[in-house]
């Protein structure tokens, strides 16, 4: 019984970890980039579709350079 309980808990933990690693990103109908934030100036005010980052990459989208640099700036500001 303990083994079954451990297997169930292990499976739940693995599933939770896999879900946590996926990040929602935003794409536009005609765009070729995915955006990490709805407030990115390239998608703000436009109609977007939400995908997880892995699905976006599989569909051929590449990351927006501006979103990446904005995220890095926020991390730097928090360090100071």
SVG drawing of the C-alpha trace seen along z (x, -y; Angstrom):
<svg xmlns="http://www.w3.org/2000/svg" viewBox="-8 -50 30 52">
<polyline fill="none" stroke="black" stroke-width="0.4" points="0.0,0.0 2.9,-2.4 4.4,-1.7 1.2,-2.6 0.9,-5.8 4.5,-6.7 4.0,-6.0 0.9,-8.2 2.6,-11.0 5.7,-10.8 3.5,-10.9 1.6,-13.9 4.9,-15.7 6.2,-15.0 3.0,-16.2 3.1,-19.4 6.7,-20.0 6.0,-19.6 3.1,-22.1 5.1,-24.6 7.9,-24.7 5.5,-25.7 4.9,-29.4 2.0,-31.1 3.1,-33.3 1.2,-35.5 1.2,-35.5 -0.5,-37.6 -2.3,-36.3 0.4,-37.4 3.4,-37.6 6.5,-35.4 7.5,-36.1 6.1,-35.0 5.8,-37.5 6.2,-36.8 4.0,-39.7 0.8,-41.2 2.3,-44.6 5.1,-44.2 4.8,-47.2 4.6,-44.9 1.4,-43.1 -0.2,-45.7 -3.6,-46.6 -3.6,-43.8 -5.6,-40.6 -3.5,-37.8 -3.7,-34.1 -2.2,-32.4 0.0,-29.3 2.5,-27.7 6.1,-28.5 6.8,-24.9 3.8,-24.9 4.8,-28.3 8.3,-27.1 6.9,-23.9 4.8,-26.1 7.8,-28.0 7.6,-31.2 10.8,-32.7 11.1,-34.8 10.7,-38.5 14.0,-40.2 12.2,-43.1 10.3,-40.9 13.5,-39.0 15.3,-42.3 12.4,-43.7 12.4,-40.6 16.1,-40.9 15.7,-44.5 13.1,-43.6 15.4,-41.0 18.3,-43.5 16.1,-46.1 15.0,-43.6 18.7,-42.8 19.5,-46.5"/>
</svg>
